[in-house]
Each structure stands twice: as C-alpha cells, then as structure tokens.
Amino acid sequence: MSNKSGDDSQPIRAGFIGCGTIASSIASGLANPNHTEFLSQNSLVLSSIHVTRRSESRSSQLKQSYPNVVTVCETAKE
C-alpha cells in the first residue's frame, strides 16, 4: 500500500475512545515530530489520530499541538 507521498510506508491511523492520561500520552508520542524518524525507519507514516472529546482539556491540547494530525470527534461513531 502506498501513502500520499508515493513510497511504500504503511500509514498509521490511530483512534482513541476517550482522551485520558494514557490515550493522550500515546497520541502525543505518535504525533511528536521526533518520532517521525523512528516510524520512517520501520516503513510507517502517521496518517491521522482521532480522539473523542471526553476530556475537553486534553483533547483540545492535542488538537492545538498537532493540528495536522489530530481530529477531535464528538462521539466514537464519528
């Protein structure tokens, strides 16, 4: 499977129901630009992270910190 950039990296699409301490920590780790090289070395690329707005402060902070990757959903059905 090729991603948008045309290479053979596998896209990671992560989703979290709720956005508590553990989910926000994992999402931050995945979205951190310093993690990009590690993913690339393993033929992976972060495509998107979806979190539900269970913890307004954490989900908003993730969206603000990583606006190109994080999407905040109102419900898990989105």
ABEGO torsion letter per residue (X at the ends): XBBAAGBABBBBBBBBBEBBAAAAAAAAAAABAAAAAAAAAAGBBBABBBBBAABAAAAAAAAAABAAABBBBABAAX
